[in-house]
């Protein structure tokens, strides 16, 4: 009986296909590098480590800030709707939006892409979104890892994780120490659900048919706030900020306000998007909605009242910040007024 040779490919891992994908990434990266004068970055894609030259950055007392995150179970809906062009934007957004909370300028980004079986067409679409996210946040995709893991992930399943690094002057770090009594809390609108709460959404979808309008909204990419927030920090117009992700408005704001001060929010002022009103109809309490979703507030700014007009100048109309609360000295840490308007 003739013996059949065992190979890595027969076990489910196609190195040749993975190399094609790496070459595709390298080609796109080199096109981007040619636009800039940084020869070091030509060595990144396909190498063992990624290089980024910080010697030309004119920042006094530089401090490195790093963040890592994923897009959670939103990737399951990307698979379900066969739409992969925007999930990469979400990946970058979840990382860089955390960086800018501390006033850091995003420098570079790396991704981790794990699949059961590499699909070149799908992978290129995901990569396209990652590259677009990097452009929107003005940072560079300088490396990453693609892992083909048959048996760990089923054929169509995949996972994404990202890692970003930013830089800020030690003297210009946005910190909760800067927050003062009588500061105001401004809500910056989200583009939609962003990348949190999708396990609950998937649970709802098991019981309910999705209207086409809602279906399109579910995969809207996360808004990247880098350009606006960094302009505000450069102008010294804000004292602190919060990226509204898992845990919702209250939990994330609490991370940006010192313990000796109180957060006061008028819930009736929050401009709730239609997608959340649809989710809410599925017998979900206000408290659960607030803890699980951004409910229309993707980012928060804490600033002096006198800076409100100037802060608004840096935003497009659909992302115009609006006042939802204020900071006081109060024995109660959190004070919520009125109710959400559904």
Order of alpha helices (4+ residues) and beta strands (2+ residues): alpha-beta-alpha-alpha-beta-alpha-beta-beta-beta-alpha-alpha-alpha-beta-alpha-beta-alpha-alpha-beta-alpha-beta-beta
